[in-house]
Amino acid sequence: MGELLSGVGRALNDAFPMPLWVAAEIADLRVAGTGHCYLELVEKGTGSVPRAQARAVVWRGTWASLGAYFLGVTGSALSAGMKVLVKVSVSHHELYGFSLVVSDIDPSYTLGDRERQRLETIARLRADGVWDMNRQLDLPLPVQRVAVVSSASAAGFRDFTQELSRYPWRVSTELFEAVMQGEATEQTVIAALERIAERADEFDAVAIVRGGGSTSDLSAFDGYLLCAHIAQFPLPIATGIGHDKDRSVADMVAALELKTPTAVAVWLGEGLESFSRLLDELAGRLADSSAAVLERSATLLERFGRVVSLGAVEMTRRLEMRLERLSGDVSRLSGERLLRERHRLTSFEALFAERPAMLLARSAERLAGYEQIVAARRPENILALGFAIVRSEGKAVLDPEALANGQPLEITLAKGNLKAKTVK
């Protein structure tokens, strides 16, 4: 058998004497303790079913430089699931069988495949007619109830919460946990969005936040399924994914694209600050309008006083004319004021919807505490602990030295009264 396998090896060497460039997908990658890198390369056919498969090896000396080179160019380490273009030599060993020996790699092929996937996702979303759907949703003013999709242990989520805590305004956030890196990213983010959709009326918007990472770490946010969920989501979505230079397809279809998790928190805080300034401005306008109405009323009364002296007929005629003009002014000003106040009240409803319930709950807690204190200090409760009240001539005795020898005493206990006399 050894001679047969040696012949197979010679035949392969004769058939493929020179290295070849081969395109394949990495099905598995393992770096051994010896420093060699072992790969499983596949070529997939229809339905992602493998049509060809081979073992490959990158020897230790080559792996040290080749792996670093690929990482430097693409920003990602070689890993399973990547499509690569590698330079290989055919090898056959009598004991270990057929394998490919990798001597070089073309990073531009992998980068081109990722860009192709991005373009395919964008084209499908446009063809489905959902590309602009989330961006067309109106963001409420202010945004106070936010569903956050992230990982509780992620640095990006910590940056988001720390930045948001710097603002004095109250923003209600609820975390819907998802894996933000690796193969489970797309599936868990979609699951988090579906949980939020079931409670959509409890939130104003959704924030998807994730810190920076390599290009491959962020590739899940270019996937069609995840981006289709974001594009069609019933609430406006703000994204803060990666660094300033990163832009995923998820960013493109979201209602609001922000660069980082910190930028999302800044947007929320500054939005509430702008809303507060708007409320102050509206309050000032209302005060000015009220003052103007009072001034006009005072002027009208003053003129009315002068009209009285002109006689009943002339006074009636002038009063009717002024009342007619005033009626028109009041009607116009009232309509304008009601319109402005309706917008203002609509804004106040979102801001103060929870305040009365909170105040009533706090007041109920305080009253319950006071009732416990009052109950503990009732005389019958104190007497039940073994204490007694000593009176002399109807007054409570506070100092025994003030009593004379033989002076009558009345002693009140928890279950009855006693009479006694002082003995000195």
The 8 nearest C-alpha neighbors of each residue, nearest first, counted from 0:
[[1, 3, 2, 4, 5, 93, 6, 7],
 [0, 2, 4, 3, 5, 93, 6, 94],
 [1, 3, 5, 0, 4, 6, 7, 93],
 [4, 2, 0, 6, 1, 5, 7, 8],
 [3, 5, 7, 1, 6, 93, 2, 0],
 [6, 4, 2, 8, 7, 3, 1, 93],
 [5, 7, 9, 3, 4, 8, 10, 2],
 [8, 6, 4, 10, 5, 9, 11, 3],
 [7, 9, 91, 5, 11, 6, 10, 12],
 [10, 8, 12, 6, 11, 7, 13, 5],
 [9, 11, 7, 13, 8, 12, 6, 14],
 [12, 10, 14, 8, 13, 9, 15, 7],
 [13, 11, 9, 16, 15, 10, 14, 8],
 [12, 14, 10, 11, 16, 15, 9, 8],
 [15, 13, 11, 12, 10, 16, 9, 17],
 [16, 14, 12, 17, 13, 11, 89, 18],
 [15, 17, 12, 13, 14, 18, 11, 88],
 [18, 16, 15, 19, 88, 89, 12, 87],
 [19, 17, 88, 87, 86, 16, 20, 15],
 [18, 20, 87, 86, 21, 88, 17, 85],
 [21, 19, 86, 85, 87, 84, 22, 18],
 [20, 22, 85, 84, 19, 86, 23, 87],
 [23, 21, 84, 83, 85, 20, 24, 82],
 [24, 22, 42, 41, 83, 82, 40, 21],
 [25, 23, 82, 41, 40, 81, 83, 26],
 [24, 26, 40, 79, 80, 27, 81, 39],
 [27, 25, 79, 39, 40, 80, 24, 41],
 [28, 26, 39, 79, 25, 38, 29, 40],
 [27, 29, 38, 37, 79, 78, 39, 30],
 [30, 28, 37, 36, 31, 38, 27, 35],
 [31, 29, 36, 35, 37, 34, 32, 28],
 [32, 30, 33, 34, 35, 36, 29, 37],
 [31, 33, 34, 30, 35, 36, 29, 59],
 [32, 34, 31, 35, 59, 30, 36, 58],
 [35, 33, 59, 32, 31, 30, 36, 58],
 [36, 34, 59, 58, 31, 33, 30, 57],
 [35, 37, 30, 57, 56, 29, 31, 58],
 [36, 38, 56, 29, 28, 55, 30, 57],
 [39, 37, 28, 55, 27, 54, 56, 40],
 [38, 40, 54, 27, 26, 25, 53, 55],
 [41, 39, 25, 53, 24, 52, 26, 23],
 [42, 40, 52, 24, 23, 51, 49, 43],
 [41, 43, 51, 23, 49, 50, 24, 52],
 [44, 42, 49, 47, 48, 50, 41, 45],
 [43, 45, 48, 47, 50, 49, 46, 42],
 [46, 44, 47, 48, 43, 49, 50, 42],
 [45, 47, 48, 44, 43, 49, 50, 42],
 [46, 48, 43, 45, 44, 49, 42, 50],
 [47, 49, 43, 44, 46, 45, 50, 42],
 [50, 48, 43, 42, 51, 44, 41, 47],
 [49, 51, 43, 44, 42, 48, 52, 41],
 [52, 50, 42, 41, 49, 43, 53, 40],
 [51, 53, 41, 40, 42, 49, 50, 54],
 [54, 52, 40, 39, 98, 55, 41, 51],
 [53, 55, 39, 98, 38, 40, 99, 56],
 [56, 54, 99, 38, 98, 100, 37, 39],
 [55, 57, 37, 100, 36, 38, 101, 58],
 [56, 58, 36, 101, 62, 35, 100, 61],
 [59, 57, 35, 61, 60, 62, 56, 36],
 [58, 60, 35, 34, 62, 61, 63, 57],
 [59, 61, 62, 58, 63, 64, 35, 34],
 [60, 62, 58, 59, 63, 64, 65, 57],
 [63, 61, 65, 59, 64, 66, 57, 60],
 [64, 62, 61, 60, 65, 66, 59, 67],
 [63, 65, 67, 62, 66, 61, 68, 60],
 [64, 66, 62, 68, 67, 63, 61, 69],
 [67, 65, 69, 68, 62, 64, 63, 70],
 [66, 68, 70, 64, 65, 69, 71, 63],
 [69, 67, 65, 71, 66, 70, 64, 72],
 [68, 70, 66, 72, 71, 67, 106, 73],
 [71, 69, 75, 76, 74, 67, 73, 68],
 [70, 72, 68, 69, 74, 73, 67, 75],
 [71, 73, 69, 70, 74, 68, 106, 75],
 [74, 72, 75, 70, 71, 69, 106, 110],
 [73, 75, 70, 213, 71, 72, 214, 76],
 [76, 74, 70, 73, 213, 215, 214, 77],
 [75, 77, 70, 78, 69, 74, 66, 67],
 [76, 78, 75, 66, 69, 79, 81, 70],
 [79, 77, 76, 81, 28, 80, 25, 27],
 [78, 80, 25, 27, 26, 81, 28, 77],
 [79, 81, 25, 26, 24, 78, 82, 27],
 [82, 80, 25, 79, 24, 78, 83, 109],
 [81, 83, 24, 109, 23, 25, 80, 112],
 [84, 82, 109, 23, 22, 24, 85, 81],
 [83, 85, 22, 105, 21, 104, 108, 20],
 [86, 84, 104, 21, 20, 103, 83, 87],
 [85, 87, 20, 103, 19, 102, 101, 104],
 [88, 86, 101, 100, 18, 19, 99, 102],
 [87, 89, 18, 100, 99, 90, 19, 101],
 [88, 90, 99, 98, 100, 87, 15, 91],
 [91, 89, 98, 99, 97, 88, 92, 100],
 [90, 92, 97, 8, 96, 98, 93, 89],
 [93, 91, 96, 95, 94, 97, 90, 8],
 [92, 94, 4, 96, 95, 5, 1, 91],
 [93, 95, 92, 96, 4, 91, 1, 97],
 [96, 94, 92, 93, 97, 91, 98, 90],
 [95, 97, 92, 91, 94, 93, 98, 90],
 [96, 98, 91, 90, 92, 95, 99, 54],
 [99, 97, 54, 55, 90, 91, 53, 89],
 [98, 100, 55, 89, 88, 90, 87, 101],
 [99, 101, 56, 88, 87, 55, 57, 102],
 [102, 100, 87, 57, 86, 103, 56, 99],
 [101, 103, 86, 87, 100, 61, 57, 104],
 [104, 102, 86, 85, 101, 65, 105, 87],
 [105, 103, 85, 84, 86, 106, 65, 102],
 [104, 106, 84, 107, 108, 85, 103, 83],
 [107, 105, 108, 109, 69, 104, 110, 73],
 [106, 108, 110, 109, 105, 111, 73, 72],
 [107, 109, 111, 106, 110, 105, 84, 112],
 [110, 108, 112, 111, 106, 83, 107, 82],
 [111, 109, 107, 113, 112, 108, 114, 106],
 [110, 112, 108, 114, 109, 113, 107, 115],
 [111, 113, 115, 109, 110, 114, 108, 116],
 [114, 112, 116, 110, 115, 111, 117, 109],
 [113, 115, 117, 111, 116, 112, 118, 110],
 [114, 116, 112, 118, 113, 117, 111, 119],
 [115, 117, 119, 113, 114, 118, 120, 112],
 [118, 116, 114, 120, 115, 119, 221, 121],
 [117, 119, 121, 115, 120, 116, 122, 114],
 [118, 120, 116, 122, 117, 121, 115, 123],
 [121, 119, 223, 117, 123, 118, 122, 116],
 [120, 122, 118, 124, 119, 123, 125, 117],
 [121, 123, 119, 125, 120, 124, 118, 126],
 [124, 122, 126, 120, 125, 121, 127, 119],
 [123, 125, 127, 121, 130, 126, 122, 129],
 [126, 124, 130, 128, 122, 127, 123, 121],
 [125, 127, 123, 128, 124, 122, 129, 130],
 [128, 126, 124, 125, 129, 123, 130, 122],
 [127, 129, 125, 126, 130, 124, 131, 132],
 [130, 128, 132, 127, 131, 124, 230, 125],
 [129, 131, 125, 124, 128, 132, 252, 230],
 [132, 130, 134, 129, 133, 135, 252, 230],
 [131, 133, 129, 135, 134, 230, 130, 231],
 [134, 132, 230, 254, 135, 136, 253, 131],
 [254, 133, 135, 131, 136, 132, 253, 252],
 [134, 136, 133, 132, 131, 137, 254, 235],
 [137, 135, 133, 134, 235, 138, 254, 132],
 [138, 136, 139, 135, 235, 134, 254, 234],
 [137, 139, 235, 136, 140, 142, 204, 203],
 [140, 138, 141, 142, 137, 203, 204, 143],
 [141, 139, 142, 138, 274, 346, 270, 271],
 [140, 142, 139, 271, 143, 270, 274, 346],
 [143, 141, 140, 139, 203, 144, 267, 204],
 [142, 144, 170, 171, 141, 145, 203, 169],
 [145, 143, 171, 202, 203, 172, 142, 170],
 [144, 146, 172, 204, 205, 202, 203, 147],
 [145, 147, 205, 173, 172, 174, 206, 202],
 [146, 148, 174, 206, 205, 175, 173, 207],
 [149, 147, 207, 175, 176, 174, 206, 208],
 [150, 148, 176, 177, 208, 147, 207, 156],
 [149, 151, 176, 153, 152, 177, 178, 179],
 [152, 150, 153, 156, 149, 176, 174, 157],
 [151, 153, 150, 154, 156, 157, 149, 155],
 [154, 152, 150, 155, 156, 151, 157, 209],
 [155, 153, 157, 156, 158, 210, 152, 209],
 [154, 156, 210, 209, 158, 153, 157, 260],
 [155, 157, 159, 158, 153, 154, 160, 149],
 [158, 156, 154, 160, 159, 155, 161, 153],
 [157, 159, 155, 161, 156, 160, 261, 162],
 [158, 160, 261, 156, 260, 157, 162, 264],
 [161, 159, 163, 157, 162, 158, 164, 156],
 [162, 160, 164, 158, 163, 159, 157, 165],
 [161, 163, 159, 164, 160, 165, 264, 158],
 [162, 164, 264, 160, 165, 161, 166, 159],
 [165, 163, 161, 162, 166, 160, 167, 168],
 [166, 164, 163, 162, 167, 161, 268, 168],
 [165, 167, 164, 168, 268, 163, 162, 169],
 [168, 166, 169, 165, 164, 268, 272, 163],
 [167, 169, 166, 170, 271, 268, 272, 164],
 [168, 170, 171, 167, 143, 166, 271, 268],
 [171, 169, 143, 144, 172, 168, 145, 142],
 [170, 172, 144, 143, 145, 169, 173, 146],
 [173, 171, 145, 146, 144, 170, 174, 147],
 [174, 172, 146, 147, 175, 145, 171, 144],
 [173, 175, 147, 176, 148, 146, 172, 149],
 [176, 174, 148, 191, 147, 173, 149, 177],
 [175, 177, 150, 149, 148, 174, 191, 151],
 [178, 176, 187, 188, 150, 149, 179, 191],
 [177, 179, 184, 180, 187, 150, 183, 188],
 [178, 180, 184, 177, 150, 149, 209, 181],
 [181, 179, 184, 216, 178, 182, 183, 217],
 [180, 182, 183, 184, 216, 179, 178, 219],
 [181, 183, 184, 180, 185, 219, 186, 178],
 [182, 184, 186, 181, 185, 187, 178, 180],
 [185, 183, 178, 179, 180, 187, 182, 186],
 [186, 184, 188, 219, 187, 183, 225, 189],
 [185, 187, 189, 183, 184, 188, 190, 225],
 [188, 186, 190, 177, 189, 184, 185, 178],
 [189, 187, 191, 177, 190, 185, 186, 184],
 [188, 190, 192, 186, 187, 191, 225, 185],
 [189, 191, 187, 193, 188, 192, 186, 194],
 [192, 190, 188, 194, 193, 189, 175, 187],
 [193, 191, 195, 189, 194, 190, 196, 188],
 [192, 194, 196, 190, 195, 191, 189, 197],
 [195, 193, 191, 197, 192, 196, 190, 198],
 [194, 196, 192, 198, 197, 193, 199, 191],
 [195, 197, 199, 193, 198, 194, 192, 233],
 [196, 198, 195, 194, 199, 193, 200, 192],
 [199, 197, 195, 196, 200, 201, 194, 202],
 [198, 200, 196, 201, 202, 197, 195, 234],
 [201, 199, 198, 202, 203, 197, 196, 234],
 [202, 200, 199, 198, 203, 144, 145, 195],
 [203, 201, 144, 145, 200, 204, 199, 146],
 [202, 204, 144, 142, 145, 143, 139, 234],
 [203, 205, 235, 145, 234, 202, 236, 146],
 [206, 204, 236, 146, 145, 147, 237, 235],
 [205, 207, 147, 237, 238, 236, 208, 148],
 [208, 206, 148, 238, 147, 239, 149, 237],
 [209, 207, 239, 260, 240, 149, 238, 206],
 [208, 210, 240, 155, 241, 260, 239, 149],
 [211, 209, 155, 241, 240, 154, 260, 212],
 [241, 210, 212, 242, 209, 240, 213, 155],
 [213, 211, 216, 241, 214, 210, 217, 242],
 [212, 214, 216, 75, 74, 215, 217, 211],
 [213, 215, 217, 216, 74, 75, 218, 212],
 [214, 216, 218, 217, 213, 75, 74, 219],
 [217, 215, 213, 214, 180, 218, 212, 181],
 [218, 216, 215, 214, 219, 220, 213, 212],
 [217, 219, 215, 220, 221, 216, 214, 222],
 [220, 218, 222, 221, 217, 185, 184, 216],
 [221, 219, 218, 249, 222, 217, 247, 248],
 [220, 222, 248, 219, 218, 247, 117, 249],
 [223, 221, 219, 220, 225, 224, 226, 120],
 [222, 224, 120, 226, 225, 227, 221, 124],
 [225, 223, 227, 226, 222, 228, 185, 189],
 [226, 224, 228, 227, 223, 222, 185, 189],
 [225, 227, 229, 249, 223, 228, 224, 230],
 [226, 228, 230, 224, 225, 229, 223, 231],
 [229, 227, 225, 231, 226, 230, 232, 224],
 [230, 228, 226, 232, 227, 231, 225, 253],
 [229, 231, 133, 227, 252, 228, 132, 232],
 [232, 230, 228, 229, 132, 133, 227, 129],
 [231, 233, 229, 234, 230, 228, 133, 235],
 [234, 232, 231, 235, 196, 133, 199, 136],
 [235, 233, 204, 232, 236, 205, 203, 199],
 [236, 234, 204, 254, 136, 133, 205, 138],
 [235, 237, 205, 254, 253, 206, 204, 234],
 [238, 236, 255, 206, 256, 254, 253, 205],
 [239, 237, 207, 256, 257, 206, 240, 250],
 [238, 240, 259, 260, 208, 257, 258, 263],
 [239, 241, 209, 208, 259, 238, 210, 258],
 [211, 242, 240, 210, 245, 259, 209, 212],
 [241, 243, 211, 245, 244, 259, 258, 240],
 [242, 244, 258, 245, 259, 241, 246, 257],
 [243, 245, 242, 246, 258, 241, 211, 259],
 [246, 244, 242, 243, 241, 247, 240, 258],
 [247, 245, 250, 244, 248, 251, 240, 241],
 [246, 248, 249, 250, 221, 220, 245, 251],
 [247, 249, 221, 251, 250, 220, 252, 226],
 [250, 248, 226, 247, 251, 220, 252, 253],
 [251, 249, 247, 256, 248, 253, 252, 238],
 [250, 252, 248, 249, 253, 247, 256, 246],
 [251, 253, 230, 249, 250, 130, 131, 248],
 [254, 252, 250, 236, 255, 251, 133, 134],
 [134, 255, 253, 133, 236, 235, 237, 252],
 [254, 256, 237, 253, 236, 257, 238, 134],
 [257, 255, 250, 238, 237, 253, 258, 254],
 [258, 256, 239, 238, 259, 262, 263, 255],
 [257, 259, 243, 239, 242, 262, 240, 256],
 [258, 260, 239, 262, 261, 240, 242, 241],
 [261, 259, 239, 208, 159, 263, 262, 155],
 [262, 260, 159, 264, 259, 263, 158, 162],
 [261, 263, 265, 259, 260, 264, 257, 266],
 [264, 262, 266, 260, 261, 265, 239, 257],
 [265, 263, 163, 267, 261, 266, 262, 159],
 [266, 264, 262, 268, 267, 263, 269, 261],
 [265, 267, 263, 269, 264, 268, 270, 262],
 [266, 268, 270, 264, 265, 269, 263, 271],
 [269, 267, 265, 271, 270, 266, 166, 264],
 [268, 270, 272, 266, 271, 267, 265, 273],
 [271, 269, 267, 273, 272, 268, 266, 274],
 [272, 270, 274, 268, 273, 269, 141, 275],
 [271, 273, 269, 275, 270, 274, 268, 276],
 [274, 272, 276, 270, 271, 275, 269, 277],
 [275, 273, 271, 277, 276, 272, 270, 278],
 [276, 274, 278, 272, 277, 273, 271, 279],
 [275, 277, 279, 273, 274, 278, 280, 272],
 [276, 278, 274, 280, 275, 279, 281, 273],
 [279, 277, 281, 275, 280, 276, 282, 274],
 [280, 278, 276, 282, 277, 281, 283, 275],
 [279, 281, 277, 283, 278, 282, 276, 284],
 [282, 280, 284, 278, 283, 279, 285, 277],
 [281, 283, 279, 285, 280, 284, 278, 286],
 [284, 282, 286, 280, 281, 285, 287, 279],
 [285, 283, 281, 287, 286, 282, 288, 280],
 [284, 286, 288, 282, 283, 287, 289, 281],
 [285, 287, 283, 289, 284, 288, 290, 282],
 [288, 286, 284, 290, 285, 289, 283, 291],
 [289, 287, 291, 285, 290, 286, 284, 292],
 [290, 288, 286, 292, 291, 287, 285, 293],
 [289, 291, 293, 287, 288, 292, 294, 286],
 [290, 292, 288, 294, 289, 293, 295, 287],
 [293, 291, 289, 295, 294, 290, 296, 288],
 [294, 292, 296, 290, 295, 291, 297, 289],
 [295, 293, 291, 297, 296, 292, 290, 298],
 [294, 296, 298, 292, 293, 297, 299, 291],
 [295, 297, 293, 299, 294, 298, 292, 300],
 [298, 296, 300, 294, 299, 295, 293, 301],
 [299, 297, 295, 301, 296, 300, 302, 294],
 [298, 300, 296, 302, 297, 301, 303, 295],
 [301, 299, 303, 297, 302, 298, 296, 304],
 [302, 300, 298, 304, 303, 299, 297, 305],
 [303, 301, 299, 305, 304, 300, 298, 306],
 [302, 304, 300, 306, 301, 305, 299, 307],
 [305, 303, 301, 302, 306, 307, 300, 308],
 [304, 306, 302, 303, 307, 308, 301, 309],
 [305, 307, 303, 314, 309, 304, 308, 302],
 [308, 306, 305, 304, 309, 314, 310, 303],
 [307, 309, 306, 310, 305, 304, 314, 311],
 [310, 308, 306, 307, 314, 313, 311, 305],
 [311, 309, 308, 313, 312, 314, 307, 306],
 [310, 312, 314, 313, 315, 309, 307, 308],
 [313, 311, 315, 314, 310, 316, 309, 317],
 [312, 314, 316, 315, 310, 311, 309, 317],
 [313, 315, 311, 306, 317, 312, 316, 310],
 [316, 314, 318, 312, 313, 317, 311, 319],
 [315, 317, 313, 319, 318, 314, 312, 320],
 [318, 316, 320, 314, 319, 315, 321, 313],
 [317, 319, 315, 321, 320, 316, 314, 322],
 [318, 320, 322, 316, 317, 321, 315, 323],
 [321, 319, 317, 323, 318, 322, 324, 316],
 [322, 320, 318, 324, 323, 319, 325, 317],
 [321, 323, 325, 319, 324, 320, 326, 318],
 [322, 324, 326, 320, 321, 325, 319, 327],
 [325, 323, 321, 327, 326, 322, 328, 320],
 [324, 326, 322, 328, 327, 323, 321, 329],
 [327, 325, 323, 329, 324, 328, 322, 330],
 [326, 328, 330, 324, 325, 329, 331, 323],
 [329, 327, 325, 331, 326, 330, 332, 324],
 [330, 328, 326, 332, 331, 327, 333, 325],
 [329, 331, 327, 333, 328, 332, 326, 334],
 [330, 332, 328, 334, 333, 329, 327, 335],
 [333, 331, 329, 335, 334, 330, 336, 328],
 [334, 332, 336, 330, 335, 331, 329, 337],
 [333, 335, 337, 331, 336, 332, 330, 338],
 [334, 336, 332, 338, 333, 337, 339, 331],
 [335, 337, 333, 339, 338, 334, 332, 340],
 [338, 336, 340, 334, 339, 335, 333, 341],
 [337, 339, 341, 335, 336, 340, 334, 342],
 [340, 338, 336, 342, 341, 337, 343, 335],
 [339, 341, 343, 337, 342, 338, 344, 336],
 [342, 340, 338, 344, 343, 339, 337, 345],
 [343, 341, 345, 339, 340, 344, 346, 338],
 [342, 344, 340, 346, 341, 345, 347, 339],
 [345, 343, 347, 341, 346, 342, 340, 348],
 [346, 344, 342, 348, 343, 347, 341, 349],
 [345, 347, 343, 344, 348, 349, 342, 350],
 [346, 348, 344, 350, 345, 349, 351, 343],
 [349, 347, 345, 352, 350, 351, 346, 344],
 [350, 348, 347, 352, 351, 346, 345, 141],
 [349, 351, 347, 348, 352, 346, 353, 143],
 [350, 352, 354, 353, 348, 349, 347, 355],
 [353, 351, 348, 349, 354, 350, 355, 347],
 [352, 354, 351, 356, 355, 357, 350, 349],
 [353, 355, 357, 351, 356, 352, 358, 350],
 [356, 354, 358, 357, 353, 359, 352, 351],
 [355, 357, 359, 358, 354, 353, 360, 352],
 [356, 358, 354, 360, 355, 359, 361, 353],
 [359, 357, 355, 361, 360, 356, 362, 354],
 [358, 360, 362, 356, 361, 357, 363, 355],
 [361, 359, 363, 357, 358, 362, 356, 364],
 [360, 362, 364, 358, 363, 359, 357, 365],
 [363, 361, 359, 365, 364, 360, 358, 366],
 [362, 364, 360, 366, 361, 365, 359, 367],
 [363, 365, 361, 367, 362, 366, 360, 368],
 [364, 366, 368, 362, 367, 363, 369, 361],
 [367, 365, 369, 363, 368, 364, 370, 362],
 [366, 368, 370, 364, 365, 369, 363, 371],
 [369, 367, 365, 371, 366, 370, 364, 372],
 [368, 370, 366, 372, 371, 367, 373, 365],
 [371, 369, 367, 373, 368, 372, 374, 366],
 [370, 372, 374, 368, 369, 373, 375, 367],
 [371, 373, 369, 375, 370, 374, 368, 376],
 [374, 372, 370, 376, 375, 371, 369, 377],
 [373, 375, 371, 376, 377, 372, 370, 380],
 [374, 376, 372, 373, 377, 371, 380, 381],
 [377, 375, 373, 374, 378, 372, 381, 380],
 [376, 378, 380, 374, 379, 375, 381, 373],
 [379, 377, 381, 380, 382, 376, 383, 375],
 [378, 380, 382, 381, 377, 383, 413, 376],
 [381, 379, 383, 377, 378, 382, 375, 384],
 [380, 382, 378, 384, 383, 379, 386, 377],
 [383, 381, 386, 413, 379, 384, 385, 380],
 [384, 382, 380, 413, 381, 385, 379, 386],
 [383, 385, 382, 381, 386, 380, 413, 379],
 [386, 384, 383, 382, 387, 381, 413, 412],
 [385, 387, 382, 384, 381, 383, 388, 412],
 [388, 386, 412, 411, 382, 389, 410, 385],
 [387, 389, 411, 410, 390, 412, 395, 386],
 [390, 388, 410, 396, 395, 409, 387, 411],
 [391, 389, 395, 394, 409, 396, 393, 408],
 [392, 390, 408, 393, 394, 409, 396, 395],
 [391, 393, 394, 390, 408, 407, 409, 395],
 [392, 394, 391, 390, 395, 409, 408, 396],
 [395, 393, 390, 391, 392, 396, 389, 397],
 [394, 396, 390, 389, 397, 391, 393, 388],
 [397, 395, 390, 389, 398, 394, 391, 399],
 [396, 398, 395, 399, 389, 401, 390, 400],
 [397, 399, 400, 401, 396, 402, 395, 389],
 [400, 398, 401, 402, 397, 396, 403, 421],
 [401, 399, 402, 398, 403, 397, 423, 396],
 [400, 402, 399, 398, 403, 396, 397, 404],
 [403, 401, 400, 399, 406, 404, 421, 398],
 [402, 404, 406, 405, 401, 421, 400, 423],
 [405, 403, 421, 422, 406, 423, 402, 420],
 [406, 404, 421, 420, 422, 403, 407, 423],
 [405, 407, 420, 421, 403, 404, 408, 402],
 [408, 406, 420, 419, 405, 391, 421, 409],
 [407, 409, 419, 391, 420, 418, 390, 410],
 [410, 408, 418, 390, 389, 417, 391, 419],
 [409, 411, 389, 417, 416, 388, 418, 390],
 [412, 410, 416, 388, 387, 415, 417, 389],
 [411, 413, 387, 415, 414, 416, 382, 410],
 [412, 414, 382, 383, 415, 379, 411, 387],
 [415, 413, 412, 416, 411, 383, 382, 379],
 [414, 416, 412, 413, 411, 417, 410, 387],
 [415, 417, 411, 410, 412, 418, 409, 414],
 [418, 416, 410, 409, 411, 419, 415, 412],
 [417, 419, 409, 408, 410, 416, 407, 420],
 [420, 418, 408, 407, 409, 417, 421, 410],
 [421, 419, 407, 405, 406, 408, 422, 418],
 [420, 422, 405, 404, 406, 423, 407, 419],
 [423, 421, 404, 405, 420, 406, 403, 419],
 [422, 404, 421, 405, 403, 402, 400, 420]]
